[in-house]
Amino acid sequence: MIDGTVATHGRLDILVNNAGVSGSTVPDHDDVAGWQRILTVNATSVFLGTRRAAKAMARPAAARSSTFVDHGHRRSAVRPPGLSRSKGAIRTYTKTAAVRYGPQGVRVNSVHPGYLPAM
């Protein structure tokens, strides 16, 4: 997808890391397999997307305008531990990515909305 965007438009300006699963996708919140599933989808996907897109977004100082937006929910006592941990990992990784990719002209931000029930 990133290669196709660069091939078609000549550059990549933004990546929104918004993949995620909730605790309802695992039957047992204390099961290691459930923990790993949530962390893989919610946190590892952010790392992989950021790592790949950063190469396409790096710019010379005169043309800096790329942005990452990482999406993470705020922690809640009713959320399963894997979900809370994955969202915390996104928040921490966003800070690390900002320090790492900022000098290359890539802004990295995260948004952490509260839980919004279905209407």
C-alpha positions in Angstrom: 0.0 0.0 0.0 2.8 2.4 0.9 4.8 1.6 -2.3 1.6 2.0 -4.4 0.9 5.4 -2.8 4.4 6.6 -3.4 4.4 5.3 -7.0 1.1 7.0 -7.7 1.5 10.3 -5.9 5.3 10.6 -5.6 5.3 10.7 -1.8 3.6 9.7 1.4 2.5 12.6 3.7 0.4 10.9 6.4 -0.2 7.5 8.0 -3.0 6.9 10.5 -2.4 3.8 12.6 -5.9 2.9 13.5 -6.0 -0.9 13.5 -7.3 -2.5 16.7 -9.3 -5.1 18.3 -11.1 -4.9 21.6 -11.3 -7.3 24.5 -14.5 -8.8 23.1 -12.4 -10.6 20.5 -10.9 -13.0 23.1 -12.9 -15.3 25.2 -10.6 -15.3 28.3 -8.9 -12.0 29.3 -6.4 -13.9 31.4 -5.4 -16.3 28.6 -1.9 -15.7 27.1 -3.1 -16.3 23.6 -5.7 -13.5 24.0 -3.1 -11.2 25.5 -0.8 -11.8 22.5 -3.6 -11.4 19.9 -4.6 -8.0 21.3 -1.0 -6.8 21.6 -0.1 -8.0 18.1 -3.1 -6.3 16.4 -3.1 -3.2 18.5 0.6 -2.5 19.2 2.8 -4.5 16.8 0.8 -3.2 13.8 1.6 0.4 14.8 5.3 -0.5 15.1 5.3 -2.2 11.7 3.3 0.5 9.9 5.4 3.3 11.4 8.7 1.6 10.6 7.7 1.0 7.0 6.1 4.4 6.4 8.9 6.4 8.0 11.3 5.4 5.2 8.9 6.9 2.7 8.1 10.0 4.7 11.7 11.1 5.6 12.3 14.4 3.9 15.1 16.9 3.4 14.9 19.8 5.8 13.4 22.1 3.2 10.4 19.8 2.5 9.3 18.6 5.9 5.6 17.9 6.3 5.0 14.3 7.0 2.8 13.1 9.9 2.0 10.0 11.8 -1.2 9.8 13.9 -1.3 6.8 16.3 -4.7 6.0 17.8 -5.0 4.7 21.3 -7.8 4.6 23.8 -7.4 5.8 27.3 -7.2 3.0 29.9 -10.4 2.0 31.7 -10.9 -0.3 34.7 -13.5 -2.4 32.7 -11.2 -3.0 29.8 -9.2 -6.3 29.6 -5.5 -6.0 30.6 -4.3 -6.8 27.1 -6.2 -3.9 25.6 -5.1 -1.4 28.3 -1.5 -2.6 27.8 -1.6 -2.4 24.0 -2.9 1.2 24.1 -0.2 2.2 26.7 2.4 0.7 24.4 1.1 2.8 21.5 1.4 5.9 23.6 4.9 5.2 24.7 6.0 4.1 21.2 4.6 7.3 19.7 6.9 9.3 22.0 9.9 7.1 21.0 9.0 7.4 17.3 8.7 11.2 17.6 12.3 11.4 18.9 13.6 8.9 16.3 11.9 10.3 13.2 11.5 14.0 14.1 15.0 14.9 12.9 14.0 13.3 9.5 11.1 15.7 9.2 8.4 13.4 10.4 5.9 14.6 13.0 4.5 11.8 15.2 1.3 12.4 17.2 -1.2 10.2 19.1 -4.8 10.6 19.9 -6.3 8.9 22.9 -10.1 9.3 23.0 -12.2 7.8 25.7 -14.5 4.9 25.0 -17.5 5.8 22.9 -20.5 3.5 23.1 -22.4 2.6 20.0 -25.4 4.9 19.3 
